[in-house]
Amino acid sequence: MKNPVFDIENWREIGATLAQNKTRTFMTAFGIFWGTAILALLIGGSKGLKSFMARNFEGFATNVAIVSPWRTTKPYKGFNKGMEVSFNTRDIAMVRRAIPEIDALSVVNAMGASASYGQKSSSATLTGVESEYSKIFTPIIYEGRYLNASDDANDRKICVLGKRVANELFGTGSAVGKEISVNGIYYKVVGVAGQTSEISIMSKIDDSILIPNSLLRRSYNMGDDVGMFLFTIKQGHSPSEYEGRIRRIIASNHPIAPDDEGAIWFMDVSEQFKMVDNLFLGISLLALFVGGGTLLSGIIGVGNIMWIIVRERTQEIGIRRAIGAKPRDIIIQILSEGVVLTLVAGVAGVCFAVLILAGAQMAFSTPESPVTFQLTFSQAMTIMGAFVVLGTAAGLIPSIKAMKIKPIEALNAR
């Protein structure tokens, strides 16, 4: 007798058997189709959702803290509570010296501004930053360059325009090398930058005009006063570890009570990123749980149809056994029907999911910030492999039952 796997007549018989009860076959196949599609959509969709949400934080360092002056909440050294606190360059220098674990630090000052070039004008936020700001908040450089340490040291009258501001002043033309007026002071444009994330410090880079912080203070007679500052910490450390030390350093330079936490606002942004990571983990676990449920329901459907097929074909199986069919031939025959059904419906389900994910990717992606709503080839093969293996396992018990049917009992079965 030929091996059923390579017997063309055997495969024709499988097709005929599945076609005998079209409704039952369709419903079982649809269950498998929907199970694989849902599982694939959940895996690809959770990955895409994570990519989509991560876009809101793109370019922003994950181990950063923001420190800003506020108002005192306790009287100290003759000063009443409610005194407005302001940082100065000495505070920043002391923090830098005292905490060598700081990886990058930048002061940030900002004010409203009106920029003009020729007959065109634009409103923007004039933001003074230091060169290490780009290590904390990585911009997208569309043209030219960003600010550097030499610009800080030499108080160069230069600026980097946000993309929106550059478009309003120069349209499609180049902005680099041109001089613009900002609040009556002229600056040479050295670059055009922007961002894709929704996080902003004072304002989005697209809506800002960035200049060296030292130049901002000198241009607007701010003396040694600085606004807030941001810093990142080296790997293996957390910004919150140094919150107390930073508060004490700054308090020692101002009439602030050592235990007055309200005078200085400290935000460890890395803690927020941990919360987001936990959210992503929860989404992945939910996708795995729901996907596992759909996988289980599809497998149960395959097992049920195998039981029904064995019961309906009891006499036929008995006749096959009577004319010399081997037990393994019976097992292969029954399992083949389940495998064919699982493969055809499973492949259709995965293909359907890939099309939906491709559409979602086209809808939510942008050239500057692509979003990955995709199922990898290995993931698709894993889903198919899981369905085939578990589907085969689900059909194994009915197949063994069919193998054990005695010919004389099968012929007398009704």
Backbone torsions as a table, in degrees:
resi	resn	phi	psi	omega
1	MET	NA	139.5	-178.7
2	LYS	-68.9	153.8	173.5
3	ASN	-67.0	124.7	-177.1
4	PRO	-57.0	-28.0	-178.3
5	VAL	-66.0	-33.7	-176.2
6	PHE	-106.5	9.3	-178.5
7	ASP	-93.4	112.8	-177.7
8	ILE	-62.3	-34.0	178.9
9	GLU	-65.7	-34.4	178.5
10	ASN	-63.4	-41.9	179.9
11	TRP	-69.6	-34.2	175.6
12	ARG	-64.9	-38.7	178.9
13	GLU	-65.4	-37.5	177.6
14	ILE	-61.8	-44.5	178.6
15	GLY	-61.8	-41.8	179.8
16	ALA	-65.7	-39.4	-179.7
17	THR	-64.0	-44.2	179.9
18	LEU	-68.1	-28.8	-178.6
19	ALA	-81.4	-14.6	-177.6
20	GLN	-63.3	-39.7	178.3
21	ASN	-120.4	84.6	-172.6
22	LYS	-63.0	-39.8	-177.7
23	THR	-63.4	-47.2	-179.8
24	ARG	-63.7	-44.5	180.0
25	THR	-62.4	-42.6	-179.4
26	PHE	-64.1	-44.6	-178.0
27	MET	-64.8	-40.8	177.6
28	THR	-66.4	-44.1	178.9
29	ALA	-63.3	-37.7	179.4
30	PHE	-66.3	-37.7	176.7
31	GLY	-61.3	-42.9	178.0
32	ILE	-67.7	-44.3	178.3
33	PHE	-56.7	-48.9	-177.2
34	TRP	-69.1	-36.4	178.3
35	GLY	-63.0	-47.4	179.2
36	THR	-67.2	-38.8	-179.6
37	ALA	-63.8	-46.4	-179.3
38	ILE	-63.6	-44.0	179.5
39	LEU	-61.8	-45.0	179.2
40	ALA	-65.0	-41.3	179.1
41	LEU	-64.7	-39.1	179.5
42	LEU	-66.6	-41.8	179.9
43	ILE	-67.0	-51.8	179.5
44	GLY	-67.1	-37.6	-179.2
45	GLY	-68.1	-40.2	178.6
46	SER	-65.7	-37.1	176.3
47	LYS	-65.2	-42.3	179.1
48	GLY	-67.0	-39.6	178.7
49	LEU	-63.7	-40.9	177.6
50	LYS	-62.9	-42.9	178.5
51	SER	-63.7	-40.5	-179.0
52	PHE	-65.8	-43.7	-179.7
53	MET	-71.1	-36.1	180.0
54	ALA	-64.4	-25.2	178.6
55	ARG	-60.6	-28.8	179.6
56	ASN	-68.4	-17.1	-179.0
57	PHE	-114.0	7.6	-174.4
58	GLU	-62.3	132.4	178.1
59	GLY	89.1	-14.4	-177.9
60	PHE	-96.0	127.6	-177.8
61	ALA	-61.4	141.4	-176.5
62	THR	-86.1	-13.7	-178.3
63	ASN	-112.5	45.5	-173.7
64	VAL	-109.1	152.4	173.6
65	ALA	-130.2	149.2	178.5
66	ILE	-114.6	129.0	-179.9
67	VAL	-123.3	124.7	-174.9
68	SER	-136.2	145.2	175.9
69	PRO	-73.3	151.6	179.4
70	TRP	-138.5	-140.5	178.9
71	ARG	-120.1	145.5	178.9
72	THR	-67.6	147.0	179.0
73	THR	-113.1	0.8	179.2
74	LYS	-139.2	143.1	174.6
75	PRO	-69.7	147.3	-177.4
76	TYR	-160.1	130.6	177.1
77	LYS	53.3	41.8	176.9
78	GLY	85.8	-4.7	178.3
79	PHE	-96.1	135.5	178.9
80	ASN	-74.6	159.0	174.8
81	LYS	-68.6	155.8	-177.1
82	GLY	94.8	0.5	177.8
83	MET	-67.3	135.1	179.8
84	GLU	-76.3	130.2	-179.3
85	VAL	-95.8	144.6	173.6
86	SER	-137.5	139.0	178.0
87	PHE	-84.2	160.0	175.2
88	ASN	-137.2	174.4	-176.1
89	THR	-63.1	-28.5	178.4
90	ARG	-66.2	-39.7	177.4
91	ASP	-57.5	-45.6	-176.9
92	ILE	-65.3	-42.8	179.6
93	ALA	-63.3	-39.9	180.0
94	MET	-66.2	-41.0	178.6
95	VAL	-64.1	-43.2	-179.9
96	ARG	-61.8	-42.4	-178.1
97	ARG	-70.8	-37.8	-172.1
98	ALA	-79.2	-22.4	-175.3
99	ILE	-125.4	86.6	-179.6
100	PRO	-68.0	-14.4	179.6
101	GLU	-73.5	-9.2	177.8
102	ILE	-67.2	129.7	-178.3
103	ASP	-89.7	-44.1	178.9
104	ALA	-148.3	143.6	179.7
105	LEU	-143.6	139.2	177.6
106	SER	-144.7	133.9	171.1
107	VAL	-77.9	148.6	177.6
108	VAL	-133.3	120.4	171.9
109	ASN	-120.4	146.0	-178.8
110	ALA	-148.0	151.7	176.1
111	MET	-156.2	160.9	176.9
112	GLY	-69.5	150.0	-177.1
113	ALA	-149.1	154.3	173.7
114	SER	-121.5	120.4	-178.2
115	ALA	-109.0	148.2	179.1
116	SER	-145.3	150.5	174.0
117	TYR	-146.3	112.2	-175.4
118	GLY	64.2	-126.0	-179.5
119	GLN	-92.6	-0.9	-176.5
120	LYS	-101.5	148.0	180.0
121	SER	-141.1	163.2	-179.6
122	SER	-155.7	141.7	173.5
123	SER	-90.6	143.8	-176.5
124	ALA	-156.6	176.9	172.7
125	THR	-105.1	119.4	177.1
126	LEU	-82.7	116.2	-173.0
127	THR	-120.2	123.7	176.0
128	GLY	-96.2	122.6	-179.3
129	VAL	-133.4	169.2	175.2
130	GLU	-104.6	168.4	-172.4
131	SER	-60.7	-32.2	-178.0
132	GLU	-75.0	-2.8	177.4
133	TYR	-59.7	-32.7	-179.4
134	SER	-68.7	-20.2	175.8
135	LYS	-79.7	-22.8	180.0
136	ILE	-89.8	-41.5	-178.9
137	PHE	-132.3	94.7	-175.1
138	THR	-73.7	119.1	-178.3
139	PRO	-87.6	166.6	168.6
140	ILE	-94.2	119.3	-179.4
141	ILE	-92.0	113.3	-179.9
142	TYR	-89.7	-27.4	-178.1
143	GLU	-159.5	144.4	176.5
144	GLY	72.1	-137.0	-175.5
145	ARG	-139.5	179.8	178.9
146	TYR	-106.3	176.2	177.7
147	LEU	-70.6	147.2	179.7
148	ASN	-131.7	178.2	-175.6
149	ALA	-63.7	-33.6	179.1
150	SER	-64.5	-36.0	177.3
151	ASP	-63.2	-40.0	177.4
152	ASP	-61.8	-48.3	-173.1
153	ALA	-67.6	-31.3	-173.1
154	ASN	-106.2	5.8	179.3
155	ASP	49.4	43.6	-178.3
156	ARG	-66.3	137.4	-178.9
157	LYS	-84.3	71.2	-178.6
158	ILE	-126.0	168.0	177.7
159	CYS	-152.3	158.4	171.8
160	VAL	-115.3	124.3	-178.0
161	LEU	-88.9	140.9	169.4
162	GLY	-68.7	153.5	-174.1
163	LYS	-58.9	-43.0	-179.2
164	ARG	-63.7	-43.2	-179.8
165	VAL	-62.8	-42.9	179.4
166	ALA	-63.2	-40.6	179.1
167	ASN	-63.9	-38.8	-179.2
168	GLU	-72.1	-29.9	-178.8
169	LEU	-89.3	-34.6	-172.5
170	PHE	-122.8	-5.6	-178.9
171	GLY	61.5	-128.0	179.6
172	THR	-89.0	-4.1	-179.3
173	GLY	-77.8	167.0	-179.9
174	SER	-76.9	139.0	178.7
175	ALA	-98.0	-22.4	-174.5
176	VAL	-64.8	131.8	179.0
177	GLY	93.0	-13.2	179.7
178	LYS	-84.5	156.4	176.4
179	GLU	-109.1	130.5	180.0
180	ILE	-119.2	156.8	177.2
181	SER	-99.3	126.6	178.0
182	VAL	-124.3	110.8	-176.8
183	ASN	53.8	36.5	176.9
184	GLY	85.6	-0.3	179.3
185	ILE	-112.7	136.6	-176.1
186	TYR	-93.4	135.7	178.3
187	TYR	-131.6	143.8	176.8
188	LYS	-89.4	130.6	-178.7
189	VAL	-79.8	125.7	178.7
190	VAL	-111.7	-10.2	-179.0
191	GLY	-169.7	164.5	175.3
192	VAL	-127.4	127.9	-174.9
193	ALA	-135.3	167.9	178.6
194	GLY	-161.7	-172.1	179.7
195	GLN	-149.6	157.2	176.7
196	THR	-105.9	-21.1	-177.3
197	SER	-74.9	161.7	178.3
198	GLU	-91.1	-8.3	178.4
199	ILE	-74.5	138.7	177.7
200	SER	-143.5	147.2	173.8
201	ILE	-110.3	112.5	-172.3
202	MET	70.9	-59.6	175.8
203	SER	-158.6	164.6	178.2
204	LYS	-65.0	151.3	179.4
205	ILE	-59.2	-37.0	-179.6
206	ASP	-58.4	-28.3	-176.4
207	ASP	-102.9	13.7	-173.4
208	SER	-116.8	162.0	166.6
209	ILE	-120.8	114.1	-175.0
210	LEU	-96.4	130.3	175.6
211	ILE	-134.8	162.2	177.1
212	PRO	-59.3	139.0	-176.4
213	ASN	-62.1	-38.4	179.1
214	SER	-62.0	-35.7	178.3
215	LEU	-68.9	-39.8	178.7
216	LEU	-61.6	-45.0	-179.0
217	ARG	-64.2	-40.9	-179.5
218	ARG	-70.5	-40.3	-176.9
219	SER	-67.1	-30.3	-175.4
220	TYR	-116.9	24.7	173.2
221	ASN	49.8	49.0	-179.1
222	MET	-91.6	-4.6	179.6
223	GLY	61.9	-131.5	-179.4
224	ASP	-93.7	-0.4	-178.0
225	ASP	-67.1	137.9	174.5
226	VAL	-130.5	159.8	178.3
227	GLY	-86.1	-133.0	177.6
228	MET	-76.9	168.9	170.3
229	PHE	-138.4	152.8	178.9
230	LEU	-119.9	146.8	175.3
231	PHE	-147.2	151.4	172.4
232	THR	-111.0	152.9	-177.3
233	ILE	-111.9	153.7	-178.7
234	LYS	-68.7	158.7	-179.5
235	GLN	-57.5	142.4	-179.1
236	GLY	93.4	-3.6	179.7
237	HIS	-129.0	161.8	177.6
238	SER	-121.0	139.9	179.3
239	PRO	-55.5	-34.3	-177.8
240	SER	-65.6	-20.8	177.7
241	GLU	-62.8	-25.5	-173.6
242	TYR	-109.7	9.5	-179.7
243	GLU	-60.3	-49.1	-178.4
244	GLY	-60.6	-42.8	-178.9
245	ARG	-65.0	-42.0	179.8
246	ILE	-64.2	-40.6	178.2
247	ARG	-62.1	-43.1	-179.3
248	ARG	-66.6	-39.2	-179.5
249	ILE	-62.8	-47.6	-177.9
250	ILE	-69.7	-40.4	-179.9
251	ALA	-61.8	-33.1	-179.4
252	SER	-66.8	-17.7	-177.5
253	ASN	-102.7	2.6	-177.3
254	HIS	-142.6	160.7	175.5
255	PRO	-77.4	67.3	-179.3
256	ILE	-120.8	131.4	177.6
257	ALA	-62.4	137.2	-177.1
258	PRO	-56.3	-29.0	-178.4
259	ASP	-100.6	14.4	-179.8
260	ASP	-88.0	87.7	-177.9
261	GLU	-74.0	-20.4	-179.9
262	GLY	-73.1	-16.7	-177.6
263	ALA	-73.5	-24.0	-178.2
264	ILE	-128.5	126.1	179.0
265	TRP	-93.1	122.2	-177.9
266	PHE	-124.5	125.8	179.1
267	MET	-128.6	117.7	175.9
268	ASP	-87.9	98.7	-176.4
269	VAL	-66.8	-24.6	-179.7
270	SER	-61.4	-29.9	177.5
271	GLU	-65.9	-35.7	178.1
272	GLN	-67.4	-38.5	178.1
273	PHE	-65.4	-34.9	177.0
274	LYS	-64.1	-38.3	177.4
275	MET	-63.7	-40.3	178.2
276	VAL	-65.4	-42.0	177.8
277	ASP	-61.0	-40.0	177.5
278	ASN	-65.2	-35.3	176.5
279	LEU	-64.4	-44.2	178.0
280	PHE	-61.7	-40.1	178.6
281	LEU	-63.2	-41.5	177.9
282	GLY	-62.6	-40.1	178.4
283	ILE	-63.6	-42.5	179.9
284	SER	-64.9	-41.5	179.1
285	LEU	-66.9	-37.9	177.7
286	LEU	-63.9	-43.1	178.5
287	ALA	-61.7	-40.6	179.2
288	LEU	-65.8	-41.5	-178.8
289	PHE	-66.1	-50.0	-179.4
290	VAL	-66.2	-40.8	178.2
291	GLY	-63.1	-39.0	176.7
292	GLY	-63.2	-36.4	177.5
293	GLY	-65.0	-43.1	178.5
294	THR	-67.1	-36.9	177.4
295	LEU	-62.3	-44.3	-179.3
296	LEU	-63.5	-41.3	-179.8
297	SER	-64.6	-38.6	177.6
298	GLY	-65.3	-40.2	180.0
299	ILE	-66.6	-40.2	177.1
300	ILE	-60.3	-37.9	177.3
301	GLY	-62.3	-41.8	178.3
302	VAL	-63.8	-44.8	179.1
303	GLY	-60.3	-40.9	-179.9
304	ASN	-63.2	-44.9	-178.2
305	ILE	-67.5	-31.1	176.7
306	MET	-66.4	-40.0	176.6
307	TRP	-61.8	-43.6	-179.1
308	ILE	-64.4	-42.8	-179.8
309	ILE	-61.8	-42.9	179.7
310	VAL	-63.4	-42.9	-179.2
311	ARG	-65.4	-40.8	-178.3
312	GLU	-72.0	-24.8	-174.1
313	ARG	-110.5	24.8	-178.7
314	THR	-57.5	-47.8	-179.0
315	GLN	-64.4	-41.4	179.8
316	GLU	-61.5	-41.2	178.9
317	ILE	-64.4	-39.4	177.6
318	GLY	-61.7	-42.9	178.1
319	ILE	-62.1	-43.3	179.1
320	ARG	-60.0	-42.9	178.9
321	ARG	-65.0	-37.2	-177.8
322	ALA	-66.6	-32.3	-178.3
323	ILE	-94.5	10.4	170.8
324	GLY	109.5	8.6	178.6
325	ALA	-65.8	134.6	179.5
326	LYS	-78.6	153.5	178.8
327	PRO	-53.9	-39.9	-178.5
328	ARG	-66.8	-29.0	177.4
329	ASP	-65.8	-38.8	178.6
330	ILE	-66.2	-43.9	-179.7
331	ILE	-61.8	-46.4	-179.4
332	ILE	-63.4	-39.4	179.9
333	GLN	-59.7	-48.5	-177.8
334	ILE	-69.5	-44.4	-178.9
335	LEU	-65.3	-35.0	-178.2
336	SER	-60.2	-37.8	-179.8
337	GLU	-64.8	-41.4	178.1
338	GLY	-68.4	-40.4	-179.9
339	VAL	-65.2	-43.5	179.0
340	VAL	-60.4	-46.1	-179.8
341	LEU	-62.3	-42.9	-179.2
342	THR	-66.2	-44.0	-178.6
343	LEU	-64.2	-48.9	-176.7
344	VAL	-63.6	-50.0	-178.8
345	ALA	-68.7	-36.6	-179.6
346	GLY	-66.9	-44.2	178.2
347	VAL	-61.6	-42.0	178.3
348	ALA	-62.2	-40.8	179.6
349	GLY	-65.1	-43.3	178.9
350	VAL	-64.8	-42.8	178.5
351	CYS	-61.7	-41.2	178.0
352	PHE	-61.9	-44.0	-180.0
353	ALA	-63.9	-40.8	179.9
354	VAL	-61.9	-40.1	178.2
355	LEU	-64.2	-43.4	178.6
356	ILE	-63.7	-43.1	180.0
357	LEU	-65.5	-38.0	177.8
358	ALA	-63.3	-39.8	177.3
359	GLY	-64.5	-40.8	178.1
360	ALA	-64.4	-38.4	179.9
361	GLN	-65.6	-41.2	178.4
362	MET	-65.4	-34.5	-176.7
363	ALA	-73.4	-36.2	-171.7
364	PHE	-104.4	-10.1	-178.0
365	SER	-85.2	150.8	172.1
366	THR	-129.6	157.0	-179.9
367	PRO	-57.7	-36.8	-178.6
368	GLU	-76.1	-29.1	-175.6
369	SER	-143.1	84.3	179.3
370	PRO	-68.5	147.8	176.8
371	VAL	-115.4	134.4	-174.4
372	THR	-101.2	91.9	170.2
373	PHE	-99.9	77.5	-175.7
374	GLN	-141.2	153.7	175.3
375	LEU	-108.0	123.2	179.9
376	THR	-71.8	160.6	179.5
377	PHE	-60.7	-40.9	-179.8
378	SER	-65.5	-37.1	177.5
379	GLN	-66.1	-41.7	178.6
380	ALA	-63.0	-42.4	179.4
381	MET	-67.8	-33.6	177.7
382	THR	-65.9	-43.4	178.3
383	ILE	-61.5	-47.2	179.9
384	MET	-64.2	-42.4	179.9
385	GLY	-62.6	-40.7	179.4
386	ALA	-63.6	-42.7	179.9
387	PHE	-65.6	-43.3	-178.3
388	VAL	-66.1	-45.8	-178.6
389	VAL	-64.2	-48.6	-178.5
390	LEU	-70.3	-34.9	176.5
391	GLY	-64.8	-39.3	176.8
392	THR	-65.2	-41.7	178.5
393	ALA	-63.1	-38.2	179.7
394	ALA	-66.8	-30.7	179.3
395	GLY	-88.8	-4.0	-175.8
396	LEU	-70.3	-40.8	-179.3
397	ILE	-64.6	-47.2	175.2
398	PRO	-59.9	-35.4	-179.2
399	SER	-67.1	-42.3	178.3
400	ILE	-64.5	-37.8	177.4
401	LYS	-62.1	-41.4	179.1
402	ALA	-63.9	-38.7	-179.5
403	MET	-64.0	-32.6	-175.6
404	LYS	-85.1	-4.4	179.7
405	ILE	-65.5	126.6	177.2
406	LYS	-80.4	138.2	-176.1
407	PRO	-54.0	-43.9	-175.4
408	ILE	-67.2	-34.1	178.1
409	GLU	-72.0	-39.0	-178.1
410	ALA	-65.9	-38.5	-178.7
411	LEU	-68.0	-28.1	-179.6
412	ASN	-90.6	-3.8	-177.2
413	ALA	-70.6	147.6	177.9
414	ARG	-118.9	NA	NA
